[in-house]
Amino acid sequence: MKAHYLGHIVFYVRALEGSLAFYRDLLGFREIGRAFGGAAAALTSGRTHHELLLIEVGAAPGPLSGHRLGLYHIGIKIGDSLEELRSAKAELEEAGVVITGMSDHTVSQSLYLADPDGNEVELYVDADPAIWKRDPAAVLAPIKPLRL
């Protein structure tokens, strides 16, 4: 398997509007939609369906909420086909890496795993780019289970 590029980063943030003022209004990312009842926003520079997802967890995240401020996970694009994702899954399993989840995000399909320090990593392949180019909000479609 070969990483194509770092595709996106997901942050847990204290206040969504404050983070949007920074990433959208100051740095120039374009907001493409909201999720989780407006508590999350997906942003893009236009290179791909999304490069940044911000999820508001409030002022006092912690063990009870199950969240913390900061990095949630990184997404690394590894290809453009389910066959490449199947191959990566087999390679990871052969290396003894535990796959903690598999999801179909409409615009991409993903495997989830932890790096040696416990950071969550999403390895994904993109679906047909026409999906998100025609409807940028497709990145926020309901997540479906993926079976490989």
N, C-alpha and C positions, 0 to 999 in steps of 0.2 A: 504494500500500500504506500501511497505517496500523498502527502498533504499538498493540495493545490494552493491554498491560501487561508489565512485566518478570516473566516467569514463574518462572524458577529460576536459581540460581547453582550451579556445580560447582567445588569446591575440591579441590586435591591437598593432603593433610594428612600430617603426620609420623606421628602415631599416632591411629588411628581412635577408640579408646576414650577418649582424652583429649579429642578433638574432640566426641565424643558426650556426654561429661560436661558440656561447655560448651553446645552447641546443644540437646541433648535435655533433659538434667537441670536445667540452670540457666535456659536461655531458654525452655524449654517446647515445643519442636518435638516432634512424635510420630514415632517411628521406624516406618516401614511395611515395611521389608524390607532384606535384604542381597543383594549381588551380588559377582561376581568372587571366589568362594570365601570370602566373608565380609570381603573387604578394602574393601568399599564399603557405604555405608548411605544409603538415601533417607529424607528427613524431610519432614513437612508440618505446616502450621499448621491444615490442614483446608480451606483455601480452594480448593486444587486438588490434583492427583495428587501433586505434589512441588514444593517450593520450594527445596530444598537437597539436593545430592548430595555426599557426602564420600567421597573415594577415597584410601586410605592408600598412600603411596609410600615411607615409611620415613625414616630419619634422614639418609641421604646421597643424596638424589635428584640427578640431574645428567645430563650429556649421554649417559652410558652407559646409564642407565635410560630415557632419553627423557622424563623428567618433571622437574618442579620443584615446589617448594612454592608454594601460593597459587592464584590464579585459573586455572582450566582454560578455562571458557567461560561465557557468559551465554546464557540462552534467553529470547527475546522472542516472546510470542504475537502472531500477526498475523491470526488468524481461526479459523474452525471448519470449513472445508471444503477439500478437495483443490483445488477450483477456485481458491480464494483463494491457495493455495500455488503453483499453476501460474502464476497471474497475477503473483505476486511474483517467481517465478523468471524469467519473461520480462522483467519490469521491471529486475531486477538485471542480467541478461545484456545488455539494451539499453544499460545504463549502463556496461558493461564490467567488471562485478564477476564474478570467477571463483567459481563454486560448487564448493567443495572436497569436498562430500559430500551425500548424501541418504539418510535413514533412516526406517524405519517402526518406531516404538517401542511399538506396540500402542495406547497411550493418546494418542499424538500422532504426527504425521508432520513431518519436519524437513528444512530446507536448512541447510548449514553454509557459512560464508564468513568472511573475515577483514576486520576494520575497517582503516582506513588505517594504523594502528600495528601491525597484525599480530595483534591480539587476536581469538580465535575467537568468532564470534557464531552462535548457532543461531536461526533463524527457524522458528516452528512453528505448526501448526494442531492443535487438539484433536480427538480422535476423540469418539465418544459418551461423555459423562461417566458413564453407567451402568456402563461397563467398570471404571473405577477405583473407583467408589463401591461396586460389588458386590464387587470384589477389589482392595483397595489395593496388594497386591504385584504387580499387573499392570504397574505402572510399571517393574518389574525384569525383565519378559519379555525373552527373547532379541531382540536387534536384528536386523531384517530389512532387506534392500535395498529402496529405494523407487525406483520408476520413474515419472516424470511425463511 
